[in-house]
């Protein structure tokens, strides 16, 4: 003889069999209610874009940084802004990071002398000629031709 039970989620009255109740079932009226009732995570905001996203308890528990993301691309955007320079896993000594310094500081890639904008021919020039001084005030974009002139011809005052 079927039993009458009340769904834990939608409070609808439904019929179930006694052996299902004995085995721990018979709590939800349908598979949809069962699926929704089993969710025990939280809705959190994406750390990068602010979009609301559901995370399970396990995902909330195993996060090392306690920052949550809606997609891998949002996570990668965040990671690439945090783990730069000495914090990056492949960091060696930073001697050759000057191009990234210019791009991160949003210095427009235009040659300071001839005003060319073709990124394929642009190089970063150290004003004091010290390659270890990667301060933004010491760096400027020059095309390869102007860069050569800056290093080998004293007539050009850069």
C-alpha positions in Angstrom: 0.0 0.0 0.0 1.6 3.4 -1.0 2.4 6.0 1.6 1.6 9.7 1.3 4.6 11.9 2.0 5.2 15.7 1.7 8.1 16.8 -0.5 10.9 18.5 1.5 11.4 21.1 -1.2 8.0 22.1 -2.7 5.7 20.7 0.0 3.6 18.8 -2.6 1.9 15.6 -1.4 3.1 12.5 -3.3 2.9 8.7 -3.1 5.8 6.5 -2.4 6.4 2.8 -1.5 7.2 1.8 2.1 10.5 0.0 1.2 11.8 3.2 -0.4 11.1 5.1 2.8 12.8 2.3 4.8 15.9 2.6 2.6 16.2 6.4 3.2 14.3 7.6 0.1 10.8 9.1 -0.4 11.8 12.6 0.6 11.2 14.4 -2.7 8.3 14.2 -5.2 10.4 14.2 -8.4 13.9 13.9 -9.7 14.0 17.7 -10.2 13.2 18.4 -6.5 15.7 15.7 -5.5 18.4 17.4 -7.5 17.6 20.9 -6.2 17.2 19.6 -2.6 20.7 17.9 -2.7 22.4 21.2 -3.5 24.2 22.3 -0.4 26.8 24.8 -1.8 26.6 28.6 -2.1 26.1 31.3 -4.7 29.3 33.4 -4.8 30.5 36.3 -6.9 33.3 35.8 -9.4 36.4 37.6 -8.2 37.2 39.0 -11.7 33.9 39.9 -13.3 31.4 39.8 -10.4 29.1 37.3 -12.0 27.1 35.1 -9.6 28.1 31.4 -9.8 27.1 28.3 -7.8 29.9 26.5 -6.0 29.7 23.1 -4.2 30.8 22.7 -0.6 33.8 20.8 -1.8 34.8 23.6 -4.3 34.5 26.1 -1.4 36.6 23.9 0.9 39.5 23.1 -1.4 40.1 26.7 -2.7 43.5 27.7 -1.5 43.1 31.4 -2.2 39.4 31.6 -1.2 38.7 33.5 -4.4 36.1 32.0 -6.8 35.7 32.4 -10.5 32.9 31.8 -13.1 35.3 30.5 -15.8 38.9 29.5 -16.4 39.5 32.6 -18.4 38.5 34.8 -15.4 40.8 32.8 -13.2 43.6 33.1 -15.7 43.1 36.9 -15.9 43.3 37.2 -12.1 46.4 34.8 -11.9 48.3 36.7 -14.6 47.8 40.0 -12.7 48.9 38.5 -9.3 51.7 36.1 -10.1 54.1 38.4 -12.1 57.7 39.2 -11.5 59.3 37.5 -8.5 56.0 35.8 -7.6 55.9 33.9 -10.9 57.0 30.2 -10.8 59.4 30.7 -13.8 61.1 33.8 -12.4 64.8 33.8 -12.8 66.3 37.3 -12.3 64.1 39.8 -14.1 66.8 41.1 -16.4 64.6 40.9 -19.5 61.2 41.9 -18.1 61.2 45.5 -19.5 58.8 44.9 -22.3 56.2 43.5 -19.9 56.8 46.5 -17.6 55.9 48.8 -20.5 52.8 46.8 -21.4 51.6 46.5 -17.7 51.9 50.2 -17.2 50.0 50.8 -20.5 52.6 52.9 -22.2 51.4 53.2 -25.8 53.6 51.2 -28.2 54.7 54.2 -30.4 58.3 54.9 -31.3 59.3 58.1 -29.4 61.3 59.4 -32.3 59.7 58.5 -35.7 56.2 57.8 -34.2 55.8 54.4 -35.9 53.1 52.1 -34.3 54.1 48.7 -35.8 54.6 46.5 -32.8 56.7 44.1 -34.8 59.6 46.6 -35.1 59.4 48.2 -31.7 62.0 47.6 -29.0 62.3 48.9 -25.4 65.2 51.3 -24.9 66.9 52.0 -21.5 67.5 55.8 -21.3 70.5 55.5 -18.9 71.7 52.4 -20.9 71.6 50.3 -17.7 69.7 47.1 -18.6 69.0 46.3 -14.9 67.1 49.6 -14.3 63.6 48.6 -15.4 61.9 51.6 -13.9 59.1 52.9 -16.2 60.7 56.4 -16.2 63.9 54.8 -17.6 62.2 53.0 -20.5 60.9 54.2 -23.9 59.6 52.5 -27.0 61.9 52.9 -30.1 61.8 51.2 -33.5 64.9 49.1 -34.3 66.2 51.8 -36.6 65.9 54.6 -34.0 67.2 52.2 -31.3 70.4 51.7 -33.4 70.8 55.4 -33.9 70.3 56.0 -30.1 73.1 53.6 -29.3 75.7 54.2 -32.0 75.3 57.9 -33.0 76.0 60.6 -30.5 74.3 63.2 -32.7 71.0 61.8 -31.6 70.1 63.0 -28.1 67.7 60.6 -26.6 
